[in-house]
């Protein structure tokens, strides 16, 4: 029972971060119909931005959240404006390959700058935790979960209440109609892609505080972000949040299960990608619209 | 010029020269293949490996072309079949079987079965969902192999190799695999099977209405694709002498064949080979020139190919209207 409660808490704590990863991915996919395979690379850049800022200027990692958002937003805006926009309405293969090429590029640049060594961000409060009813909760993970909730809330308010947010939602509903009412689609696309990258950067910052980083750290987050997106429902803020939390809990429990293949028993913690895939296929077969969304397969 | 404005991808398919592509290009490719037979006679070990890799990528590109190019299902998981093929050879070798033909045949059978099994749920998905699900399969299978002691886990398997005097047998085997994939593509494309694949690519629902059992044909396409890719893996494993999950399930070898097919000409019988020669050749040169940053150049190359040659070289050479038409097609997908 104690163990189950601990798994549940761990899952929820990890799920908050996954929700932020998926949120940016989901926006770009839902609004521009582009699967951004460079999303994992953007997450990695966010983590390294925090690493560099804390190391060079001694900033607290939580203070780097807005900075890594701004840096990644600018990068995403420029990439959309000058590269992806050229093929924004092309068949999926083209945008798939383009963003994959970009992720190769970004990861290799990171490899040249920061080398392949494993790095981490540590603070004076990194190891601190408290125990509630026998369940251990690290403060830093609780704080990242709270930050994730605040960010998702802000995104929701921004998308529903501001002029730009409404223009974005109008574009995702009907490009032609949006254009007729004076929405500049090219501008909106660049903002959305920047936002996706910025949110990836924020997620990277949150990840950097609890996990080790290498330039290739993004790949598993790309796949998990995708699964969360499908799980929660495409292009929806609430969907990303719920999907992230559900997926975090499922993964926390699944990694406790030992799988026996042949004569050998494998711990579930080594099979994270396989778990993600199985969850994905089950969701797509049982409920292709996601928990709250309107995705069409 | 007039007819390339709105949707150049659809309209210009005609100029590709029917369902197998430009016949002149295919004839040139066959001649090039014949010339490649003479490479081992030079007794240059390095060149032999370079050209063997080109042939390997060509076979993988043909494999991808069948499902991604002809059937229109963009698979990002074909490297899984390469890895499964390589591990078939590894397991057979560990059990004392030292027969290249046996490796290839077993790999093809296992891969066809594996593709059909995985394809049943996954090929129900379309578009983005299929692409990312296949990407997940590759990662998942690599995950499992990495944890299985029976398959050497992350430390891999060493395979017994032919001695120096007979080492070229791997080159000739890879040549045969590539030639088989190429000819199979040519003849499949001209058959009823090929027309069914293309019908599914163009409009799956309409194809179903016309009586094409879409699911069955998709699984056939994927199984053949898996057999081509797996055969390349089964020859690669003993030729390399060592396999582990990071070599055989490398995410890059997922995308190299796709980029090659696009560069050469997607949905043609000559394109994958042309793309493999150009890209694998360029990659080799870059790898020697920039040891640490060749992925950087490779990533840039993929970006440039996608932006400048979205329909490949075969298409550009058949383009009517010259550079102006080409420039126009570049802006066709702007938002």
Interface residues (C-beta under 8 A of the other chain):
Chain A: X29 X32 X35 X83 X85 X86 X87 X88 X89 X90 X91 X92 X93 X94 X96 X97 X98 X100 X101 X102 X103 X104 X105 X106 X107 X108 X109 X111 X112 X185 X186 X189 X219 X220 X223 X226 X227 X230 X261 X262 X263 X264 X266 X270 X271 X272 X273 X274 X276 X277 X278 X280 X281 X284 X285 X297
Chain B: X9 X68 X74 X76 X121 X122 X124 X125 X126 X127 X128 X129 X131 X132 X133 X135 X136 X137 X139 X140 X141 X142 X143 X144 X146 X147 X148 X149 X150 X251 X252 X255 X258 X259 X262 X266 X292 X293 X295 X296 X298 X299 X300 X301 X302 X303 X305 X306 X307 X310 X330 X331 X333 X334 X335
